[in-house]
Every structure is written in structure tokens, then in C-alpha cells.
Amino acid sequence: MKRKHKFYFNPVDLVYVRHRPTNWERLLRVGGILASTFLVAVLAYSVFIFRHTTPGEKALAQEVNLYKKQVEILNSRIQKVNASIAELETRDNEVYRVIFEAKPTPVSVAIGGAEKYKDIQGLTGSEAIIETNKKLDEAFAKTSVLEQSYKELIKLAKNKKEFLASMPAIQPISNQYVKQIGSGFGYRLHPIYKHMQMHTGIDFNAKTGTPIYATGDGVVQGYDPNGAGYGLHIIINHGFGYATLYGHMSKVIARAGQKVKRGQLIGLVGSTGLSTAPHLHYEVMRNGQKTNPVNYFHNDLSPLQYKEITEDAKKSKQSFD
């Protein structure tokens, strides 16, 4: 291709003269061409980078997506584990521990230990990793609590025969000798002080000398003839968190430290202590808390008799002690 030349008009000679560029002009022209070429190259590279990724970037993106997918799968599994733990907790507290009259197991746990994650805090994706690990820590902690609970249940199951024999399950006085239920568990009018106060047991009205029986296997803890207004009374420790009290006796037959069996004669009805008539004041303690004894007569009563005695015990009467 023939190179084009530039001309300029010489007003003095009135002719066109061929333009010959200086070295500086040639340098500027080359610099402009190089700058334009560089700019075009930069723009082309930017468009390429924007629309295309390098093999390394593709590998990194795939790694990030794989990590996110693994976190999702792990969280899904943790949810399934927590659902299984919740089901085991329900069975533990609402079935097995009800059978063995054991306290519910608190499975909720507090997860601390933020220091263990300090090395990854602030890193990309660290929040998801820390949160997932906290869920795992909580699941492991709950599993540990349930493991201990089931070990306790296994021990209770092995001692089931002893447990069932020790639990208070009969009336302390035979039905044939009971005239009536004088006062049940709840607030009653005190016969001496004449004000309403909590009556923590059940009164069995019976003649002086009526036999009193242990309501479950246990050990006699001893008695105090003048203790706490109960008069002549004893307490039997049945184990497994149970204890029973028999008050206002006329005579104590069981000795302190003696092992007794359910249905064994332990004393006779009387009216000692703060009492206005012959009767037996009977209490049941469960883990140190006094509870309604009427719930522990199931071995002695038919469903109809149980209903009758429950309704009778609810009536607001003046107690005999």
C-alpha cells in the first residue's frame, strides 16, 4: 500500500510543500499508537475476565459450593439427630421415669466455650462453621445427659422388684377397722388452734389399739414420743426417695433401725400429741416433699373404692390433729 504524504501551503512562494515530520512528532505518534493499543488490551482483558473465569477461579468456586453443600447436609443431619434426642427425652421423662417414679431428666444444656472458635473467627465463612459446631456441641451434650439417664434407668430396672416392694402402696390400716377418713390432704381447720392450715397427710379414724401396718418395705428411722405434735410416731425410710410417717400412736412396736416389710405390724392407733380423738395421721414423703397419700393406696382398693376414698379425702373437714 502506497504511503500517503502530508502537504502544507506556503503562502510566500504560493506553492504546496511536502511536510516532513520531526523526530519529536514521530515519537509522539508512536507513543499514541502504543497507548491506544495498551488501552484496548486492558479493556479487552477486563471484558474477558468479567465474562470468563480462570481454571483456578473455577476450582475455588467449586470448592466453596462444595463447602456450602456440606454445611447444609451437616445441618440437616443435626436436625434429625435433635429430633431423635427429643423423642428419647420424651420417652425417658414421660414413660420410663413415670414407671419408676423417678425425677425427670433436664436435657437442656448451656453451651459456652466461645474461646474454642477464636482461631477461625473473622475468616470467610467462619460464622456458618461456628454455628454448625455449636449445634454439634449441643447435640453431643444432650446425648451425654441422656446416656447418664439411661444408665440410671437400667439400674432402676435391675432394682425393680425392690423398688416395687419399697414404694408405699397399701393403706396403713385395714379397711375393716377404718370408721371413716377424718381429714384429707390440704388446708383444713385445726381442731385446737381453730384456724385454717395445711394438713400434710390423711387421718384414719379408728379405735385405740387398732393395728397399724407398714405400707412398704423399709427401715424404721426411730421415733420421738413428743415430736412435732405427732405424739408417739415413727418414720420409715423406704429408699428410692420415699418415706412415710405414722402419728399419734398409742404404742410403737417396730424398733429404731429395724427392717420392716409391707404389711408388717409396726404400731397401734392412739391419740397422743396434738390430737382430739383416736386416729392415725399418715404422711407420704417423696424426695423430701410431702405428697397426697391417697395416690398410694392402689394395691388395697378397687377402682370404685379408690374413687370413694379420693372424694372423701377432698372434703373440707376439721382434722383431728
PECORFEN-V219481 format. One record per residue. N is the residue number from 0. PHI is phi in degrees with one decimal (* if undefined). PSI is psi as a letter, one per 30 degrees, with the letter a starting at -180 (none if undefined). Layout:
n=N phi=PHI psi=PSI
n=N phi=PHI psi=PSI
//
This chain:
n=0 phi=* psi=k
n=1 phi=-71.2 psi=k
n=2 phi=-73.0 psi=k
n=3 phi=-86.2 psi=k
n=4 phi=-110.1 psi=l
n=5 phi=-99.6 psi=k
n=6 phi=-126.8 psi=l
n=7 phi=-135.8 psi=l
n=8 phi=-89.4 psi=k
n=9 phi=-95.6 psi=j
n=10 phi=-69.5 psi=f
n=11 phi=-77.5 psi=e
n=12 phi=-86.8 psi=f
n=13 phi=56.6 psi=h
n=14 phi=-140.0 psi=l
n=15 phi=-88.3 psi=k
n=16 phi=-117.0 psi=k
n=17 phi=-69.4 psi=k
n=18 phi=-83.9 psi=k
n=19 phi=-113.4 psi=j
n=20 phi=-64.6 psi=k
n=21 phi=-81.4 psi=l
n=22 phi=-61.4 psi=e
n=23 phi=-64.9 psi=e
n=24 phi=-64.6 psi=e
n=25 phi=-61.9 psi=e
n=26 phi=-63.5 psi=e
n=27 phi=-63.8 psi=e
n=28 phi=-65.3 psi=e
n=29 phi=-64.0 psi=e
n=30 phi=-62.3 psi=e
n=31 phi=-63.2 psi=e
n=32 phi=-63.2 psi=e
n=33 phi=-64.6 psi=e
n=34 phi=-64.0 psi=e
n=35 phi=-62.6 psi=e
n=36 phi=-62.8 psi=e
n=37 phi=-62.1 psi=e
n=38 phi=-62.5 psi=e
n=39 phi=-62.8 psi=e
n=40 phi=-63.8 psi=e
n=41 phi=-62.7 psi=e
n=42 phi=-62.6 psi=e
n=43 phi=-63.7 psi=e
n=44 phi=-66.2 psi=e
n=45 phi=-62.8 psi=e
n=46 phi=-62.7 psi=e
n=47 phi=-64.3 psi=e
n=48 phi=-64.2 psi=e
n=49 phi=-65.8 psi=e
n=50 phi=-93.0 psi=f
n=51 phi=-132.3 psi=k
n=52 phi=-114.3 psi=l
n=53 phi=-79.6 psi=l
n=54 phi=-55.6 psi=e
n=55 phi=-64.7 psi=e
n=56 phi=-66.5 psi=e
n=57 phi=-62.4 psi=e
n=58 phi=-63.2 psi=e
n=59 phi=-65.3 psi=e
n=60 phi=-63.1 psi=e
n=61 phi=-63.6 psi=e
n=62 phi=-64.8 psi=e
n=63 phi=-63.9 psi=e
n=64 phi=-63.2 psi=e
n=65 phi=-64.1 psi=e
n=66 phi=-61.6 psi=e
n=67 phi=-62.3 psi=e
n=68 phi=-65.8 psi=e
n=69 phi=-63.8 psi=e
n=70 phi=-64.0 psi=e
n=71 phi=-62.4 psi=e
n=72 phi=-63.5 psi=e
n=73 phi=-63.6 psi=e
n=74 phi=-64.8 psi=e
n=75 phi=-63.6 psi=e
n=76 phi=-67.4 psi=e
n=77 phi=-61.8 psi=e
n=78 phi=-60.8 psi=e
n=79 phi=-65.8 psi=e
n=80 phi=-64.0 psi=e
n=81 phi=-63.4 psi=e
n=82 phi=-64.4 psi=e
n=83 phi=-65.6 psi=e
n=84 phi=-63.1 psi=e
n=85 phi=-62.6 psi=e
n=86 phi=-66.2 psi=e
n=87 phi=-63.8 psi=e
n=88 phi=-63.1 psi=e
n=89 phi=-63.1 psi=e
n=90 phi=-63.5 psi=e
n=91 phi=-61.9 psi=e
n=92 phi=-84.9 psi=e
n=93 phi=-100.3 psi=f
n=94 phi=-122.4 psi=d
n=95 phi=-63.4 psi=e
n=96 phi=-75.2 psi=f
n=97 phi=-67.9 psi=e
n=98 phi=-60.9 psi=e
n=99 phi=-96.7 psi=g
n=100 phi=54.4 psi=h
n=101 phi=-104.1 psi=l
n=102 phi=-65.3 psi=k
n=103 phi=-60.9 psi=l
n=104 phi=-92.6 psi=k
n=105 phi=-75.5 psi=j
n=106 phi=-91.3 psi=f
n=107 phi=-61.7 psi=k
n=108 phi=-130.3 psi=l
n=109 phi=-100.9 psi=k
n=110 phi=-101.5 psi=j
n=111 phi=-112.9 psi=b
n=112 phi=67.6 psi=h
n=113 phi=-63.8 psi=f
n=114 phi=-63.0 psi=f
n=115 phi=-67.2 psi=f
n=116 phi=-106.3 psi=g
n=117 phi=-64.6 psi=f
n=118 phi=-70.7 psi=f
n=119 phi=-111.9 psi=f
n=120 phi=-64.3 psi=k
n=121 phi=91.4 psi=f
n=122 phi=-77.6 psi=l
n=123 phi=-61.3 psi=k
n=124 phi=79.9 psi=g
n=125 phi=-67.3 psi=e
n=126 phi=-61.1 psi=e
n=127 phi=-65.8 psi=e
n=128 phi=-65.7 psi=e
n=129 phi=-63.7 psi=e
n=130 phi=-62.7 psi=e
n=131 phi=-64.0 psi=e
n=132 phi=-66.0 psi=e
n=133 phi=-64.3 psi=e
n=134 phi=-62.7 psi=e
n=135 phi=-64.5 psi=e
n=136 phi=-60.2 psi=e
n=137 phi=-65.3 psi=e
n=138 phi=-63.1 psi=e
n=139 phi=-64.3 psi=e
n=140 phi=-64.6 psi=e
n=141 phi=-63.9 psi=e
n=142 phi=-61.6 psi=e
n=143 phi=-64.6 psi=e
n=144 phi=-63.5 psi=e
n=145 phi=-64.8 psi=e
n=146 phi=-60.7 psi=e
n=147 phi=-65.1 psi=e
n=148 phi=-62.8 psi=e
n=149 phi=-69.3 psi=e
n=150 phi=-63.2 psi=e
n=151 phi=-66.4 psi=e
n=152 phi=-65.1 psi=e
n=153 phi=-61.6 psi=e
n=154 phi=-64.6 psi=e
n=155 phi=-64.5 psi=e
n=156 phi=-64.1 psi=e
n=157 phi=-64.6 psi=e
n=158 phi=-99.3 psi=g
n=159 phi=-56.9 psi=e
n=160 phi=-60.8 psi=e
n=161 phi=-66.3 psi=e
n=162 phi=-61.2 psi=e
n=163 phi=-65.9 psi=e
n=164 phi=-74.5 psi=f
n=165 phi=-85.3 psi=f
n=166 phi=-65.1 psi=k
n=167 phi=-57.4 psi=k
n=168 phi=-143.7 psi=g
n=169 phi=-133.5 psi=l
n=170 phi=-75.3 psi=k
n=171 phi=-73.6 psi=f
n=172 phi=-128.1 psi=k
n=173 phi=-63.5 psi=k
n=174 phi=-55.5 psi=e
n=175 phi=-66.8 psi=f
n=176 phi=-102.2 psi=f
n=177 phi=-84.1 psi=k
n=178 phi=-73.9 psi=e
n=179 phi=-170.9 psi=l
n=180 phi=-85.8 psi=j
n=181 phi=-71.3 psi=e
n=182 phi=-156.8 psi=k
n=183 phi=-97.7 psi=a
n=184 phi=-80.1 psi=k
n=185 phi=144.5 psi=a
n=186 phi=-76.5 psi=k
n=187 phi=-138.5 psi=l
n=188 phi=-79.4 psi=k
n=189 phi=-71.0 psi=k
n=190 phi=-70.4 psi=f
n=191 phi=-104.7 psi=e
n=192 phi=-83.0 psi=f
n=193 phi=57.8 psi=h
n=194 phi=-142.4 psi=l
n=195 phi=-75.1 psi=k
n=196 phi=-150.4 psi=l
n=197 phi=-69.3 psi=k
n=198 phi=-100.9 psi=j
n=199 phi=-92.1 psi=g
n=200 phi=-154.0 psi=a
n=201 phi=-126.4 psi=k
n=202 phi=-98.0 psi=k
n=203 phi=-104.3 psi=j
n=204 phi=-78.1 psi=k
n=205 phi=-156.1 psi=l
n=206 phi=-69.2 psi=l
n=207 phi=-59.7 psi=k
n=208 phi=94.0 psi=f
n=209 phi=-64.4 psi=k
n=210 phi=-64.3 psi=k
n=211 phi=-117.0 psi=k
n=212 phi=-116.5 psi=k
n=213 phi=-67.6 psi=k
n=214 phi=-89.6 psi=f
n=215 phi=-168.5 psi=l
n=216 phi=-63.4 psi=k
n=217 phi=176.3 psi=a
n=218 phi=-124.5 psi=k
n=219 phi=-71.6 psi=k
n=220 phi=-82.9 psi=f
n=221 phi=117.9 psi=l
n=222 phi=-150.3 psi=l
n=223 phi=-127.0 psi=j
n=224 phi=-56.9 psi=f
n=225 phi=-123.8 psi=g
n=226 phi=-84.8 psi=k
n=227 phi=53.3 psi=g
n=228 phi=77.0 psi=f
n=229 phi=-81.4 psi=f
n=230 phi=65.7 psi=b
n=231 phi=-72.1 psi=j
n=232 phi=-151.7 psi=l
n=233 phi=-134.1 psi=l
n=234 phi=-123.7 psi=k
n=235 phi=-109.4 psi=k
n=236 phi=-92.8 psi=j
n=237 phi=-92.8 psi=f
n=238 phi=77.8 psi=l
n=239 phi=55.8 psi=g
n=240 phi=88.2 psi=g
n=241 phi=-101.7 psi=k
n=242 phi=-149.5 psi=l
n=243 phi=-131.2 psi=k
n=244 phi=-121.1 psi=k
n=245 phi=-126.9 psi=j
n=246 phi=-111.3 psi=l
n=247 phi=66.6 psi=h
n=248 phi=-67.4 psi=l
n=249 phi=-91.0 psi=f
n=250 phi=-154.4 psi=k
n=251 phi=-102.1 psi=k
n=252 phi=-100.3 psi=e
n=253 phi=-72.2 psi=k
n=254 phi=-97.0 psi=l
n=255 phi=-61.8 psi=k
n=256 phi=84.8 psi=f
n=257 phi=-77.0 psi=k
n=258 phi=-83.5 psi=k
n=259 phi=-123.8 psi=l
n=260 phi=-107.6 psi=l
n=261 phi=-58.5 psi=k
n=262 phi=88.4 psi=g
n=263 phi=-81.5 psi=k
n=264 phi=-67.2 psi=k
n=265 phi=-123.4 psi=f
n=266 phi=178.0 psi=a
n=267 phi=-127.0 psi=k
n=268 phi=-62.6 psi=k
n=269 phi=-151.7 psi=a
n=270 phi=-145.7 psi=h
n=271 phi=-79.9 psi=l
n=272 phi=76.0 psi=a
n=273 phi=-79.8 psi=i
n=274 phi=-143.3 psi=k
n=275 phi=-110.3 psi=f
n=276 phi=-163.7 psi=l
n=277 phi=-61.0 psi=k
n=278 phi=-170.6 psi=l
n=279 phi=-110.9 psi=k
n=280 phi=-93.6 psi=j
n=281 phi=-119.7 psi=k
n=282 phi=-127.2 psi=l
n=283 phi=-122.3 psi=k
n=284 phi=-111.3 psi=k
n=285 phi=-123.5 psi=j
n=286 phi=53.8 psi=h
n=287 phi=83.6 psi=f
n=288 phi=-103.8 psi=k
n=289 phi=-75.5 psi=k
n=290 phi=-128.9 psi=l
n=291 phi=-68.7 psi=j
n=292 phi=-64.7 psi=f
n=293 phi=-62.8 psi=f
n=294 phi=-77.4 psi=f
n=295 phi=-121.6 psi=g
n=296 phi=-108.6 psi=g
n=297 phi=-65.6 psi=f
n=298 phi=-75.7 psi=f
n=299 phi=-99.4 psi=f
n=300 phi=-117.4 psi=k
n=301 phi=-77.1 psi=l
n=302 phi=-54.9 psi=e
n=303 phi=-68.5 psi=e
n=304 phi=-64.3 psi=e
n=305 phi=-62.3 psi=e
n=306 phi=-62.9 psi=e
n=307 phi=-64.1 psi=e
n=308 phi=-70.2 psi=e
n=309 phi=-65.9 psi=e
n=310 phi=-65.5 psi=e
n=311 phi=-66.7 psi=e
n=312 phi=-69.5 psi=f
n=313 phi=-76.9 psi=f
n=314 phi=-65.4 psi=k
n=315 phi=-78.6 psi=j
n=316 phi=-122.6 psi=l
n=317 phi=-76.2 psi=k
n=318 phi=-77.2 psi=l
n=319 phi=-94.5 psi=g
n=320 phi=-147.2 psi=none
//
